[in-house]
Amino acid sequence: MINKKINQFNLFVDGKEVDTGVYDYTPYSDKFITEFKNTYRIITKLKKDEIPDNADEYIYARYCVGDDSLNLKAIDAAHRAAKEFGSFPVSKRRKIMHDIHDNLEKNKDKFIKMLQIEGHPMSLAEWEYRGMELIFSEKSAKFYADELWREVTRFRNETLYFARRPDGVVCISSPKNASASNSSLGIHALLSGNTLIIKPPLKAPVSTIFLWKDIINPMLEKNGAPAGAINIVVGNSKRIMEQWLASPKVNDVLFFGESDAGLEIGRQCYNAGKKPILELSGSDPLIVWKDCDVDDAADSAMDAFLGSTQICMVPKKFIVHEDIYDTFVDIMKEKISKIVYGLPSQPNVILSPVVKTDTFEEYFKEALSKGAKLLCGGARINYDNTLNPKGAYVRPTLIQIDDELDPYSFSCVKNESFFPLIPVIKVKSSKPGAEKDKEIFSKMIDLVDQNEFGLRISAWIKSYVYIRQFIKYLSNSGLLRINAKHVEVSECLASHGGTRKTSGPFGEMNYMWLKTTHLQGITLARERRKNRRD
């Protein structure tokens, strides 16, 4: 039994909802933060089939957890559906994408609310939704669909075509920090004619289940897609991945996670004959040139603190020309002082509890010991900004690192920081005149080239000369954004993908419609007239 006010989220396999009879629970994040012991106690009782009278005040939903047999059924269902769905006309798949976009808009408020319940502060949840809405816009859908089949040229008596053929069954393991929005990249795999198995994280899967079962699947059914086109499983991540890798019916694996784990998954996929598609860590630089619109640059830099910097594609180090350094830092400190603190349900909140508080303290102490200068922040706090050495939150922290200190010897520069500790690297030169800017530019490029990750780069600059130079030399990323907010999404460009440890040795801007297909060349010969001799 369950309190009727507590929602239930079933899994979804082969076109049917599945109640496994095994459950876990999603608490209201506000309660989990403010009344952790009570919330934990109630979840413990619920798992023992005890129903506290006030459980619905603390618990939003219970959700089903599957086993090995359910995952195998999902693989079989996706495999059966793949041949039929892959033969759907591209125009029909594009119509499905259009309908999904419209249904997402209709469910906007409910979806954002669900993200908040799971712990995404309002500003983060709205940003996630906004990115999804742009990625699946009509303009983007048309561009992607047009690239799936096109005539290349006509030569002599032949017409030549490029066709992107679906790989088949694509399995998606989405991340803990932003499962729903990241898993939605799979919609582009549907556009390409693939069928899907989505595995949300074992903790906080509810918004992902809602997205796929209640927003996306009805649009598939409306357009006649076969049962099994999408399947949703929740369970032991290791066992599910092992079954995906062992099955000859699985073609691609899209994995989100930390780089060390993800690159190992990629190796295992390759050895098993699967295509690995990796969305891993990021340690993005934001570059501030001396002549930029410093207010705009600072506005973009403030997005570093979305979700307490626990999002892969936010900027995680600022590389700043010494001539504008003090102005930039002063504006940043002023903006940081106006940050709204509070619970995820409250408006304008951007910070969330930090998972790796111990690593924050380790990196922070190391940086100061090596000569970094504290500019602001540096303390653990409660959600309401009261000091607490064991608090789950961290005040947004800026530290100055001068370029001569060898910035990549600092862990907070070299590694991905999943907490609001941002190094502001001051790039200097003692040379006169134009030679000074040339040296600073060269140092900035070198700092970017040393980055072991390659998700996004943004640069803020007015000089057309140096805009061209930055475009020419900044190649270590999936996306380069010039005078455009670092975290925003642009129509017709992918939101994810990158080089090096971000997406592995085959990394690049990650078009999912492209990654989950293979290129086929087609030659159509026109009828020839036979030469006749009189």
N, C-alpha and C positions, 0 to 999 in steps of 0.2 A: 504493500500500500504506500501511498504518497500523499502528502498534503496537496489538495487540488489547486492551491494557489501557486504551487511550484511547477514550473513548466517542465515538460519532458521532451528531449531531443533524441529521436531514434536514428539509427544508421540507415543507409540506403544502398541496396545492392540489387542489380538486375531489374530495375524499375519498381522495386517494392521497398517500403519502410521495414526495418528490422528492429524489433525489440529483443535484445539478447538476454534480458533478465539480469544482466550484470551492469552495475551503475557506478558512476562517480558524480561529483556535484560541483556546480559553479556557484560560488558565493557572490553576493553583491560586493564589489571591490571596496566601496566605502566602508562597509562593515568589517571586511577583512583587514583593512588598515586601522580602523579605530577600535575595533573590538576583536582582536585576533583570537584570544583564548576562547571567548564565547562561540565565535564562528567555527573554530576548529572542533570544539566540543560537540556542537550540533552536527557537523559533518560526520564525526565519529559515531554518534548515535544513529544517524540515518543509515550508515553502512551496516549497522547491527539490526536494521529494520525497526528501530525505535523512532517514533514520530513526535518530537517535541512540539508543543502547542504553538510556539512562536517561530517555528522553523522558517516559514515563508518570509519573515522579516530579515532573515540573514541569507537565505538561499534562493537564488533566482531560478536555477534549473538543475535537474539531474539529466545525465546523458548516458547513452549505452556504450559499453566497451565490448569489443568483439574478440574472437579468438582466431587461431590459425585457420580453422575450417571456413570462417566467414571471409577471410582474405582470399583464400583459394577460390571461393565462389565468385568473388568480385573479379578475380583474374579471368575466370572462365566467361563471365558475363561480358566483360569488356572485349575479350577476344572474339566472342560470337558477334558482337555488335559492330566490330571494327570494319568488316568487309562491307556490310550494308551502308554504314554511315560514311565510310570513305568514298563511296560511289555517289553520294549526294552531290548535286551540282553546286559549284562554288557560289552561285547566286542564292541558293537556298540556305547554305551555311552562313552567308553574309546576312541574310534575313534573320536568322536565329540570333546572330550577334547584335543586330539592331534591336530586336525584341528584348534581349537581355539588358541592353543599355536602358531601354524605356522602363523595364520592370525594376531595375536598380534605382532609377529616379523616383518611381512610385514608392519604393520602400526605404528611401533615404533616411527619414527620421528614425524609423525602427532599427535600421542597420547601425546608424551612429550610436543610438542609445545602447544597443547590444555591445558595441565596442567599449563604451564607457563602463558598462557593468563588468566587463572582463578586465578593466583597469586602464584603458586608454584614456588619458585626459582629453577633454573636449577639443582642444586645438589640434592634437594629434589625430583624433578620430575624424575630424572635418578634413584635415589634410589628406588622410588616407582615402576618404571618399572622393575628394576632388580629383586626385590622381587617377583613380579607377574610372571616373566618369569621362575624363579626357582620353584615356587610353582606348576606351571602347566607343568613342564618338563616331558619328557617321563618316566623317572625313578620314579618320584613321582606318575604319573598317574597309572603306573603298580602296584606299591605298594598298592595304595588305592583300585584299582579295584580288586586285589587279595584278599583283606580283605572283600569284599562285599559278597563273596560266597566261602566257603572252606570246604573241608572234615575234620572232626575233628578226627574221629577214626573208626575202625571197631571192633565190639564187638559181639561175638557169631554169630548170623545170621543177624545182623543189621549194616548198615552203617549210621553214624551220621554226620550231616552237620550243620554249622552255616550259616545263611543267614541274611544279613542286608536288610530289606524291606523299601522302601521309605515311608516317612510319608504322602506325598501328596502335598499340596500347601504350599509353604514357602514364607513368605513375608519379604522383606529386607528393613529396614529403615537405610540408610547409613549416615555417619556423614558429617558435614560441612567442616571439615579441610582436609579430604582425602577421598572424597566420592567414586571416581572411583576405586581406588586401594582396598579400604576396601570392597566395594560391590562385587568385583571380587571373594571373597570367595564363593559366590553363585555358581560359576562354579562347585565346589565340590558337592553342593547339586544337580546340574543337573547330575553329574556323578552317583549319588545315585538313580536317577530316579524321582526326584521331579520336579515339575513345579514351576515357580517363578513369583512374583510381586516385582519389584524393584522400590523403591521410593527414588530418589535422593533428596537432600535438595532443598528447594524452591529457595534459592540463590545459584548460581554456580553449576547447574546440568549438564552443557553441556558436559563435558568430560565423565560423567557417561552415559548419553544418547548415546554418540558416541560409547563408549565401548560396550554397550549391543546391540544397534540397528545395528551398522555398522561393528563390529568386531565379536561379538558372534553369533548374530542371523543368519547371512548368513551361518555359519557352521552348525547350527541346520537345516536350510532349505536344505542344501546340503545333509544331512544325513537322510532326511525324517521325522524329528521331527514334531509333530502336531502343527498347529496354536494354540497359547495360551501357549506354553511351557515357553515362557518368555513374560512379559508384563511390560511396563514402564509407571508409573504415576507420575505426579508432582502436588502438591497442598497443601492444609492446613494439616499440619502434625497431628494435634490433631484429625481432622475429619477422616482422612484416618485411623489412628490407631483405632479409635472407630469402624469404619466399619469392620476392620480386626477382632477385638475382638468379634464383634457381629455375624459374619458370621460362620455358621456351616461348611462352605466349606474351611475355613482356618485351617491349622494344626499347623504350626510353625511360630514364629515371631523372626527374627534376628534383634536385635536393637543395634545400636551403639550410644553412648552418654556418658554424665557424670553419675557418679555412683548414685547420689541421684535420678535423673530422671529415670535411667535405672532400678534400683531395684524396683521402683514403677511400672514401665511397666511390669517387671517380675511378680510382685504380681498380677497385673490385668490379665496377660496372664494365670497364673495358675488358678485363679478364673473362667476364661472363658473357661477353658478346653483346652487351647493351650500350646504348649511347648515353653517356652521362651529360647532363645539363646542370651546371653548378652555379648557384647563387650564394656566394660565401661572404667573407668579411670585407669591410671597407675601412679605409683610413684617409678620408678625402681631404685634400688641401683646398683652401680658399685663398686666392692671391689678391693682394691689395696694392695696386700701383699708385704712384705718388699723385697722379692727376685725376683720380677717379672721383665719382660722386660718393663721398665717404658715408653719407647717410644711407644711401642705397646699399652700399657694401656692408655696413653695420646691420641693416635690416636683414640681409641675407645671412650674415654671420650668426644672428640670434637664433636662426632655425637649428643651429647646432644643439640647442637645448630641448628640442622636441622629444618628449618621452624620456627626459634625462639622458639624452645622447645615446639611447639604446636602440637606435635605428641605423642600419648599415650605411644609408646614403646621405646622412647629414654631414656637414663639414666637421672635421675633427682636428684640424690644425690650420692656423692662419699664418700665411707667409706675407710679411708686410714690409714695404719700402720704408726705409728709415725717415725720409722726409715727411711722411704722413703718419708715422707710427704713433706719436703722442696724441694727435687729434683722433685717430681711430680708436685708440684705447680709452680715451676720455669718453667718447660717445658710447662705446660698448659698456663701460662701467655705469653710465647713466641709464642705459636701456636695461641692463641687468638689475639695477636697483628698483625698477618698476615692474619686475616680474610678479605675477599674481600667484600666490601659494594657496593650495587647497586640495580638496579631494577630486577624484576623476569626474564626478558628476557636476562639479561647479564650473561656471562659465569662465573662459579665458585662461584656464589652468593649462600649463604645458609640461610640468614635471610629473614624474611617476616614481614609485619606489625603485631603488637601485638594487639590482641583483648582486653585483660584484663590488660591494662596499669594501671588502678586504683588499681587493686589487686596487681600488681607488686609493686607499691609504698607502699601499705599497708604492705605487707610481708617484704619488704626491710627495712622499718623504724622500724618495730617490731623487726626484727633480730638484728639490730644494738643496739636497746635499751636494748636488753637482753644479750648483750656481744659478739655478733658475730663481726668478724673483716673483713673489706672490703679488698679483695685481688686484684680485678680489676673490671672495669665496674661501674655499678650503676647509669647510666645516660640515660635519654630518648634522642633520636636523630632523625634526618631525615634519609631517605634512603641512603644518601651519607655520613653519619657519622658526620654531623655537629650537634652541640649541639642544642637541642630545648626542653625546659621543657614540651612542649605539643606534642612532636614528636610521630609519630605512631610506631617507632622502639625503641628497648632497646639494649644498648650495652651489649654483653655477660658479665654476672656478676658472679663472684665467691666470696663466703663469707666463712670464716673459723669459724667452730663451734667446740669447744673442747668437747670431750665426757662427761666431768663432768658437762657440762651446761644443761644436760637433753635434748638432741637434739629434741625429739618428743614433747617438749613444744613449739617448733618453728613451726609456720604455714607452712613455706617453706619446712620443713621436713615431717610434719605429713600429709599435704594435697598434692594433685596433683598440681604442678605448671605448668601453661600453658603460660609461659614466661621465658626468659633466665636468671633465677636467680637460681644458683646451689650452695647448701650448700656442702662444703668439710669438712667432719667430721673427725677430728684428733683423732685417738684412741690410748690411752696411757696406760702405766703401769709403776709402780715404782719397780716391782719385778725384781730379778736378773735372768740372764741366760735364760734357757728354760722356766722357770715359767713366764717370761715376755710375751713370744709369746703365751703361753697357755691362759693367762688372756686376751690378746688382741684378740685372736681368739674367746674366749667366749663372749667378748663384741660385736664383730662384728656379731656373730650369734644372739645375743640378739637384736641388732639394726635391723637386717633383720626381726626377728620374730615379732617385734613391728609394722612393716609396715602393715597398714590397706588394702593395695593393694597387688596384687600378679601376675603381668604380666610377667616380665622378671627379672632375676638376671644375672649379669656377674661377674666373678672373675678372676683376673690376678695374677698368682702364678707359681713358678717353683717347689717348694718342693713337691715330690710325697706324702710325709706323710700328708701334709696339703691339697693337692689336694683331697686325699681320705677323709679327715675330712670334707672339705667343701661339697663334694658330699653327704656325709652321713647326714649332718645336715641342708643343705639349701633346704628346701622342700616347702617354701612359694612362689611358682611361677609356672606359666605354663611352662616356659622354664628356664633352667640353662645353661649358656654358659661359659665354662672354656677356657680361653686364646683364645677366639673367639670374634670378634667384636660384640658389644652389639646389634646393630640394624640389623645385616645381617640375611638372611634367609638361612636355610639349606634344601636340598632336603629331602623329606620323613618326615620332621617334620613340624607341623603346625606353622604358623607365629603368630597366635593369641591365646587368651585364657589364663585364669589365675585363681587364688584363691581369696577368700574374696571379697572385693568391686570391683574387676576387672571383675568378671564374676558371682558373686552371690554364693549362697550356694552349687550349683552343679558345680562350676567352676573347670576347669582344662585346660591343653593344648587342644585347640579347633579344633579337626578334624571335618570339616563341613560335610564330607561324613558320619561320625559317628553320629554327633549330629542330623542330619536331617533324621535319619533312626531309626528303632527299630529292635532289635535282635529276630530272630525266629530260634528255633531249629527244625531240620527235621530228622526224623527217616525213613530210607528206609529198610524194612525187606526183606530179600531174601526168596524165596519160600522154605518152609519146606517139608521134606519128612515124610509122615505119617508112624508111626511105625505099622508094621503088625505082627500079630501072626499066626504062622502056624496052 
